[in-house]
Amino acid sequence: MENTITGLGYPSLTLVRPSLLDGGRRPENRPGERVGLWFAGVFRPLLPARYRAVATDVVARTLLAAAFAQAPGVHVIESERIA
């Protein structure tokens, strides 16, 4: 998908690659996600930054900053640069 979007030739394109997304509590029951986030929290000090959960509001701010910056070219923001 990234290759296809990059091939469209936008003058400014930022691809964001977050790891596990942490959007806080949800009204629906998502036990797998809840367990994953629990493990991510408990083992956070042991996990490389690339694999740590990232808050969805931080991802949104990163996307907005990239959109307003409109830096020419293709930019990839990996998870460890988001948190």
MIKOLNU-425029 format. One line per field, with one value per atom (N, C-alpha, C, O, CB): residue in one letter; chain; x, y, z; atom name. Coordinates in Angstrom, 2 decimals. Glycine has a CB too. Example, Ala and Ser with C-alpha at 12.3 -4.5 7.8 and 13.67 -1.06 7.14 Angstrom:
type: [a; a; a; a; a; s; s; s; s; s]
mol: [A; A; A; A; A; A; A; A; A; A]
x: [13.19; 12.30; 13.20; 14.24; 11.31; 12.85; 13.67; 12.90; 13.41; 14.08]
y: [-5.69; -4.50; -3.30; -3.32; -4.47; -2.25; -1.06; 0.03; 1.14; -0.60]
z: [7.80; 7.80; 7.80; 8.46; 9.05; 7.08; 7.14; 7.87; 8.04; 5.72]
atom: [N; CA; C; O; CB; N; CA; C; O; CB]
This chain:
type: [m; m; m; m; m; e; e; e; e; e; n; n; n; n; n; t; t; t; t; t; i; i; i; i; i; t; t; t; t; t; g; g; g; g; g; l; l; l; l; l; g; g; g; g; g; y; y; y; y; y; p; p; p; p; p; s; s; s; s; s; l; l; l; l; l; t; t; t; t; t; l; l; l; l; l; v; v; v; v; v; r; r; r; r; r; p; p; p; p; p; s; s; s; s; s; l; l; l; l; l; l; l; l; l; l; d; d; d; d; d; g; g; g; g; g; g; g; g; g; g; r; r; r; r; r; r; r; r; r; r; p; p; p; p; p; e; e; e; e; e; n; n; n; n; n; r; r; r; r; r; p; p; p; p; p; g; g; g; g; g; e; e; e; e; e; r; r; r; r; r; v; v; v; v; v; g; g; g; g; g; l; l; l; l; l; w; w; w; w; w; f; f; f; f; f; a; a; a; a; a; g; g; g; g; g; v; v; v; v; v; f; f; f; f; f; r; r; r; r; r; p; p; p; p; p; l; l; l; l; l; l; l; l; l; l; p; p; p; p; p; a; a; a; a; a; r; r; r; r; r; y; y; y; y; y; r; r; r; r; r; a; a; a; a; a; v; v; v; v; v; a; a; a; a; a; t; t; t; t; t; d; d; d; d; d; v; v; v; v; v; v; v; v; v; v; a; a; a; a; a; r; r; r; r; r; t; t; t; t; t; l; l; l; l; l; l; l; l; l; l; a; a; a; a; a; a; a; a; a; a; a; a; a; a; a; f; f; f; f; f; a; a; a; a; a; q; q; q; q; q; a; a; a; a; a; p; p; p; p; p; g; g; g; g; g; v; v; v; v; v; h; h; h; h; h; v; v; v; v; v; i; i; i; i; i; e; e; e; e; e; s; s; s; s; s; e; e; e; e; e; r; r; r; r; r; i; i; i; i; i; a; a; a; a; a]
mol: [A; A; A; A; A; A; A; A; A; A; A; A; A; A; A; A; A; A; A; A; A; A; A; A; A; A; A; A; A; A; A; A; A; A; A; A; A; A; A; A; A; A; A; A; A; A; A; A; A; A; A; A; A; A; A; A; A; A; A; A; A; A; A; A; A; A; A; A; A; A; A; A; A; A; A; A; A; A; A; A; A; A; A; A; A; A; A; A; A; A; A; A; A; A; A; A; A; A; A; A; A; A; A; A; A; A; A; A; A; A; A; A; A; A; A; A; A; A; A; A; A; A; A; A; A; A; A; A; A; A; A; A; A; A; A; A; A; A; A; A; A; A; A; A; A; A; A; A; A; A; A; A; A; A; A; A; A; A; A; A; A; A; A; A; A; A; A; A; A; A; A; A; A; A; A; A; A; A; A; A; A; A; A; A; A; A; A; A; A; A; A; A; A; A; A; A; A; A; A; A; A; A; A; A; A; A; A; A; A; A; A; A; A; A; A; A; A; A; A; A; A; A; A; A; A; A; A; A; A; A; A; A; A; A; A; A; A; A; A; A; A; A; A; A; A; A; A; A; A; A; A; A; A; A; A; A; A; A; A; A; A; A; A; A; A; A; A; A; A; A; A; A; A; A; A; A; A; A; A; A; A; A; A; A; A; A; A; A; A; A; A; A; A; A; A; A; A; A; A; A; A; A; A; A; A; A; A; A; A; A; A; A; A; A; A; A; A; A; A; A; A; A; A; A; A; A; A; A; A; A; A; A; A; A; A; A; A; A; A; A; A; A; A; A; A; A; A; A; A; A; A; A; A; A; A; A; A; A; A; A; A; A; A; A; A; A; A; A; A; A; A; A; A; A; A; A; A; A; A; A; A; A; A; A; A; A; A; A; A; A; A; A; A; A; A; A; A; A; A; A; A; A; A; A; A; A; A; A; A; A; A; A; A; A; A]
x: [0.82; 0.00; 0.88; 0.61; -0.94; 1.93; 2.82; 3.45; 3.55; 3.91; 3.87; 4.46; 3.46; 3.82; 4.99; 2.22; 1.18; 0.94; 0.86; -0.13; 0.81; 0.57; 1.76; 1.59; 0.29; 2.96; 4.17; 4.21; 4.63; 5.43; 3.77; 3.77; 2.79; 2.86; 3.48; 1.90; 0.93; 1.55; 0.95; -0.21; 2.76; 3.50; 3.11; 3.28; 3.35; 2.59; 2.28; 3.56; 4.61; 1.58; 3.51; 4.72; 5.21; 6.40; 4.45; 4.29; 4.65; 3.85; 2.62; 4.37; 4.54; 3.88; 4.58; 5.80; 3.86; 3.81; 4.36; 3.64; 2.41; 4.23; 4.41; 3.89; 4.23; 5.39; 4.49; 3.23; 3.43; 3.20; 2.19; 2.47; 4.14; 4.09; 4.08; 5.10; 5.28; 2.96; 2.91; 2.87; 2.43; 1.71; 3.33; 3.21; 1.81; 0.84; 4.32; 1.69; 0.39; -0.22; 0.41; 0.55; -1.45; -2.13; -2.88; -3.60; -3.09; -2.71; -3.40; -4.36; -3.95; -2.40; -5.63; -6.64; -7.41; -8.43; -7.59; -6.95; -7.66; -8.81; -8.91; -8.17; -9.66; -10.80; -11.78; -12.00; -11.52; -12.36; -13.35; -14.66; -14.66; -12.84; -15.78; -17.06; -17.25; -17.94; -18.20; -16.65; -16.81; -15.76; -14.70; -16.71; -16.07; -15.17; -14.14; -14.50; -15.97; -12.87; -11.77; -10.70; -9.68; -11.17; -10.94; -10.03; -8.60; -7.66; -10.57; -8.42; -7.08; -6.29; -5.11; -7.15; -6.94; -6.28; -5.95; -4.86; -7.19; -6.87; -6.66; -5.46; -4.64; -7.94; -5.36; -4.23; -2.93; -1.91; -4.44; -2.96; -1.76; -1.28; -0.08; -2.04; -2.21; -1.84; -1.33; -0.43; -3.04; -1.91; -1.43; 0.02; 0.87; -2.33; 0.30; 1.67; 2.61; 3.73; 1.72; 2.14; 2.97; 3.30; 4.41; 2.25; 2.36; 2.61; 3.56; 4.48; 1.32; 3.34; 4.18; 5.63; 6.57; 3.61; 5.79; 7.13; 7.72; 8.74; 7.08; 7.08; 7.54; 9.04; 9.73; 6.75; 9.57; 11.01; 11.91; 13.06; 11.37; 11.39; 12.20; 12.04; 12.87; 11.83; 10.98; 10.70; 11.50; 11.61; 9.18; 12.05; 12.65; 11.58; 10.40; 13.31; 11.97; 11.02; 10.14; 8.98; 11.76; 10.67; 9.94; 8.69; 7.74; 10.85; 8.68; 7.57; 6.67; 5.75; 8.11; 6.90; 6.07; 4.75; 4.67; 6.80; 3.71; 2.39; 2.47; 3.20; 1.31; 1.71; 1.69; 0.26; -0.68; 2.24; 0.10; -1.23; -1.76; -1.03; -1.18; -3.02; -3.63; -3.61; -3.49; -5.06; -3.73; -3.71; -2.32; -2.20; -4.13; -1.28; 0.08; 0.27; 0.91; 1.14; -0.28; -0.22; -0.95; -0.46; -0.84; -2.11; -2.89; -2.11; -2.09; -4.24; -1.46; -0.67; 0.50; 0.84; -0.15; 1.11; 2.21; 1.73; 2.40; 2.83; 0.58; 0.01; -0.33; -0.06; -1.23; -0.93; -1.28; -0.03; -0.01; -2.08; 1.00; 2.24; 2.84; 3.31; 3.25; 2.82; 3.35; 2.52; 3.06; 3.40; 1.19; 0.31; 0.55; 0.58; -1.16; 0.71; 0.94; 2.34; 2.54; 0.70; 3.32; 4.70; 4.84; 5.61; 5.66; 4.13; 4.16; 5.59; 5.90; 3.41; 6.45; 7.84; 7.88; 7.27; 8.70; 8.58; 8.65; 9.28; 10.20; 9.43; 8.78; 9.34; 8.52; 7.44; 10.75; 9.06; 8.41; 9.14; 10.37; 8.41; 8.37; 8.94; 8.26; 7.04; 8.77; 9.04; 8.51; 8.82; 9.96; 9.14; 7.77; 7.95; 7.67; 6.52; 7.03; 8.70; 8.59; 8.05; 8.09; 9.96; 7.56; 6.92; 7.78; 7.28; 6.55; 9.07; 9.93; 10.10; 10.48; 11.29; 9.81; 9.89; 8.56; 8.50; 10.31; 7.51; 6.19; 6.08; 5.62; 5.06; 6.50; 6.32; 7.25; 7.23; 6.53]
y: [-1.17; 0.00; 1.25; 2.21; -0.02; 1.24; 2.40; 2.67; 3.82; 2.20; 1.61; 1.79; 2.38; 3.23; 0.46; 1.94; 2.46; 3.94; 4.75; 1.67; 4.30; 5.71; 6.57; 7.67; 5.85; 6.06; 6.81; 7.03; 8.09; 6.07; 6.04; 6.14; 7.15; 7.46; 4.82; 7.66; 8.65; 10.02; 10.88; 8.77; 10.22; 11.44; 12.67; 13.79; 11.74; 12.51; 13.69; 14.46; 13.85; 13.27; 15.79; 16.58; 16.44; 16.60; 18.05; 16.14; 15.93; 14.73; 14.71; 17.21; 13.74; 12.55; 12.08; 11.91; 11.43; 11.87; 11.34; 10.04; 10.01; 12.36; 8.99; 7.68; 7.48; 7.63; 6.52; 7.14; 6.94; 5.47; 4.90; 7.85; 4.87; 3.43; 3.19; 2.79; 2.70; 3.42; 3.15; 1.67; 0.87; 3.84; 1.31; -0.09; -0.26; 0.22; -0.48; -0.93; -1.15; 0.19; 1.00; -2.06; 0.43; 1.69; 1.60; 0.63; 2.07; 2.62; 2.70; 3.88; 5.03; 2.83; 3.56; 4.61; 4.80; 5.50; 4.30; 4.18; 4.29; 3.31; 2.39; 5.72; 3.52; 2.60; 2.73; 3.81; 2.89; 1.60; 1.54; 1.00; 0.24; 0.66; 1.39; 0.87; -0.61; -1.34; 1.69; -1.07; -2.47; -3.34; -2.86; -2.62; -4.62; -5.57; -6.07; -6.70; -6.75; -5.81; -6.24; -6.89; -6.27; -5.03; -8.13; -8.76; -8.93; -8.75; -10.09; -9.26; -9.43; -8.14; -8.12; -9.94; -7.07; -5.76; -5.37; -4.85; -4.68; -5.62; -5.28; -6.04; -5.47; -5.58; -7.33; -8.15; -7.63; -7.51; -9.65; -7.33; -6.81; -5.51; -5.32; -6.60; -4.62; -3.34; -3.55; -2.84; -2.38; -4.51; -4.80; -5.27; -4.77; -5.87; -6.24; -6.73; -5.60; -5.50; -7.89; -4.78; -3.67; -2.72; -2.18; -2.92; -2.51; -1.63; -2.24; -1.58; -1.27; -3.51; -4.20; -4.32; -4.12; -5.60; -4.65; -4.90; -3.69; -3.82; -6.08; -2.53; -1.33; -1.07; -0.80; -0.12; -1.15; -0.87; -1.85; -1.53; -0.90; -3.03; -4.05; -4.03; -4.57; -5.42; -3.39; -3.38; -2.28; -1.16; -3.17; -2.58; -1.51; -0.48; -0.82; -2.08; 0.77; 1.86; 1.57; 1.98; 3.16; 0.88; 0.57; -0.26; -0.20; -0.16; -1.05; -1.96; -1.53; -2.26; -3.32; -0.36; 0.12; 0.65; 1.17; 1.22; 0.50; 1.03; 2.55; 3.22; 0.64; 3.07; 4.51; 5.01; 4.41; 4.82; 6.09; 6.67; 7.23; 7.87; 7.78; 7.00; 7.45; 8.97; 9.49; 6.94; 9.69; 11.16; 11.66; 12.69; 11.80; 10.94; 11.31; 11.04; 11.82; 10.52; 9.94; 9.64; 10.73; 11.20; 8.24; 11.13; 12.18; 13.49; 14.16; 12.39; 13.86; 15.11; 15.02; 16.00; 15.42; 13.84; 13.63; 13.81; 14.45; 12.23; 13.24; 13.37; 14.81; 15.29; 12.49; 15.51; 16.92; 17.77; 18.62; 17.46; 17.55; 18.31; 18.08; 19.02; 17.92; 16.84; 16.53; 17.20; 17.70; 15.02; 17.20; 17.81; 19.32; 19.88; 17.53; 19.97; 21.42; 21.77; 22.83; 21.99; 20.91; 21.17; 21.09; 21.86; 20.18; 20.19; 20.00; 19.92; 20.50; 21.12; 19.21; 19.07; 18.30; 17.24; 18.35; 18.82; 18.14; 16.76; 16.55; 18.98; 15.83; 14.49; 13.50; 13.81; 14.51; 12.31; 11.22; 11.05; 10.93; 9.88; 11.04; 10.91; 9.75; 9.58; 12.23; 8.96; 7.83; 8.07; 8.29; 6.46; 8.04; 8.21; 6.88; 6.44; 9.35; 6.25; 4.96; 5.16; 6.27; 4.24; 4.11; 4.17; 4.82; 5.60; 2.79; 4.51; 5.07; 6.57; 7.21; 4.42; 7.15; 8.61; 9.27; 10.49; 8.98; 8.49; 9.04; 9.27; 10.32; 8.09; 8.29; 8.35; 9.34; 9.51; 6.98]
z: [0.00; 0.00; 0.00; -0.73; 1.19; 0.83; 0.87; -0.49; -0.91; 1.92; -1.19; -2.52; -3.49; -4.31; -3.05; -3.41; -4.31; -4.04; -4.97; -4.14; -2.76; -2.41; -2.81; -3.34; -0.90; -2.55; -2.93; -4.43; -4.89; -2.46; -5.20; -6.66; -7.22; -8.41; -7.23; -6.42; -6.90; -7.14; -7.78; -5.92; -6.62; -6.93; -6.14; -6.63; -8.35; -4.94; -4.12; -3.84; -3.61; -2.79; -3.86; -3.60; -2.16; -1.89; -3.91; -1.24; 0.16; 0.67; 0.57; 1.03; 1.20; 1.70; 2.96; 2.97; 0.62; 4.01; 5.25; 5.58; 5.70; 6.41; 5.74; 6.14; 7.60; 8.00; 5.24; 8.40; 9.83; 10.14; 9.74; 10.68; 10.85; 11.15; 12.67; 13.23; 10.51; 13.31; 14.75; 15.04; 14.22; 15.39; 16.23; 16.66; 17.24; 16.66; 17.72; 18.35; 19.00; 19.39; 20.07; 20.26; 18.96; 19.25; 20.57; 20.83; 18.11; 21.41; 22.69; 22.64; 22.78; 23.87; 22.45; 22.37; 23.66; 23.69; 21.27; 24.74; 26.01; 26.07; 25.26; 26.21; 27.04; 27.22; 26.07; 25.52; 28.55; 25.70; 24.62; 25.18; 26.15; 23.44; 24.58; 25.05; 24.70; 25.42; 24.47; 23.60; 23.20; 23.89; 24.29; 21.66; 24.02; 24.66; 23.66; 22.66; 25.26; 23.91; 23.04; 23.91; 24.20; 22.21; 24.34; 25.30; 24.79; 25.56; 25.69; 23.53; 22.99; 23.03; 23.40; 21.56; 22.66; 22.69; 24.13; 24.40; 22.04; 25.03; 26.43; 27.00; 27.72; 27.26; 26.69; 27.15; 26.53; 27.22; 26.79; 25.24; 24.57; 25.19; 25.40; 23.09; 25.48; 26.10; 27.52; 27.97; 26.10; 28.24; 29.59; 29.54; 30.28; 30.27; 28.65; 28.51; 28.07; 28.55; 27.50; 27.15; 26.67; 27.80; 27.86; 25.54; 28.70; 29.84; 30.85; 31.34; 30.52; 31.16; 32.15; 31.67; 32.43; 32.45; 30.39; 29.86; 29.13; 28.46; 28.92; 29.26; 28.56; 28.74; 27.76; 29.05; 29.97; 30.13; 29.37; 29.06; 31.59; 29.09; 28.42; 26.90; 26.17; 28.93; 26.43; 24.99; 24.29; 24.81; 24.73; 23.13; 22.34; 22.00; 21.84; 21.04; 21.88; 21.62; 20.40; 20.37; 21.41; 19.42; 18.19; 18.45; 17.67; 17.22; 19.53; 19.79; 20.94; 21.32; 20.07; 21.50; 22.60; 22.07; 20.96; 23.38; 22.90; 22.51; 22.37; 23.10; 23.56; 21.42; 21.15; 21.32; 20.79; 19.71; 22.05; 22.26; 20.95; 20.18; 23.34; 20.69; 19.43; 19.29; 18.18; 19.32; 20.41; 20.30; 19.90; 19.24; 21.63; 20.28; 19.88; 18.39; 17.70; 20.72; 17.91; 16.47; 15.69; 14.66; 16.16; 16.18; 15.50; 15.45; 14.42; 16.22; 16.56; 16.56; 15.59; 14.94; 17.98; 15.50; 14.56; 13.12; 12.31; 14.75; 12.81; 11.46; 11.14; 10.04; 11.31; 12.10; 11.88; 11.66; 10.76; 13.07; 12.46; 12.30; 10.92; 10.28; 13.39; 10.46; 9.12; 8.04; 7.05; 8.89; 8.22; 7.21; 7.12; 6.02; 7.55; 8.25; 8.24; 7.77; 7.18; 9.63; 8.03; 7.61; 6.09; 5.51; 8.28; 5.47; 4.02; 3.47; 2.43; 3.33; 4.19; 3.75; 2.43; 2.32; 4.83; 1.43; 0.14; 0.26; 1.05; -0.86; -0.54; -0.57; 0.23; 0.73; -0.06; 0.33; 1.07; 2.40; 2.44; 0.24; 3.48; 4.82; 5.53; 5.43; 5.63; 6.23; 6.99; 8.46; 8.85; 6.50; 9.28; 10.71; 11.37; 11.41; 11.28; 11.88; 12.54; 13.96; 14.49; 12.56; 14.54; 15.84; 16.92; 17.72; 16.27; 16.95; 18.01; 17.91; 18.89; 17.95; 16.76; 16.61; 16.94; 17.06; 15.18; 17.08; 17.42; 18.91; 19.35; 16.94; 19.69; 21.15; 21.80; 23.02; 21.76]
atom: [N; CA; C; O; CB; N; CA; C; O; CB; N; CA; C; O; CB; N; CA; C; O; CB; N; CA; C; O; CB; N; CA; C; O; CB; N; CA; C; O; CB; N; CA; C; O; CB; N; CA; C; O; CB; N; CA; C; O; CB; N; CA; C; O; CB; N; CA; C; O; CB; N; CA; C; O; CB; N; CA; C; O; CB; N; CA; C; O; CB; N; CA; C; O; CB; N; CA; C; O; CB; N; CA; C; O; CB; N; CA; C; O; CB; N; CA; C; O; CB; N; CA; C; O; CB; N; CA; C; O; CB; N; CA; C; O; CB; N; CA; C; O; CB; N; CA; C; O; CB; N; CA; C; O; CB; N; CA; C; O; CB; N; CA; C; O; CB; N; CA; C; O; CB; N; CA; C; O; CB; N; CA; C; O; CB; N; CA; C; O; CB; N; CA; C; O; CB; N; CA; C; O; CB; N; CA; C; O; CB; N; CA; C; O; CB; N; CA; C; O; CB; N; CA; C; O; CB; N; CA; C; O; CB; N; CA; C; O; CB; N; CA; C; O; CB; N; CA; C; O; CB; N; CA; C; O; CB; N; CA; C; O; CB; N; CA; C; O; CB; N; CA; C; O; CB; N; CA; C; O; CB; N; CA; C; O; CB; N; CA; C; O; CB; N; CA; C; O; CB; N; CA; C; O; CB; N; CA; C; O; CB; N; CA; C; O; CB; N; CA; C; O; CB; N; CA; C; O; CB; N; CA; C; O; CB; N; CA; C; O; CB; N; CA; C; O; CB; N; CA; C; O; CB; N; CA; C; O; CB; N; CA; C; O; CB; N; CA; C; O; CB; N; CA; C; O; CB; N; CA; C; O; CB; N; CA; C; O; CB; N; CA; C; O; CB; N; CA; C; O; CB; N; CA; C; O; CB; N; CA; C; O; CB; N; CA; C; O; CB; N; CA; C; O; CB; N; CA; C; O; CB; N; CA; C; O; CB; N; CA; C; O; CB; N; CA; C; O; CB; N; CA; C; O; CB; N; CA; C; O; CB; N; CA; C; O; CB; N; CA; C; O; CB; N; CA; C; O; CB; N; CA; C; O; CB; N; CA; C; O; CB; N; CA; C; O; CB]
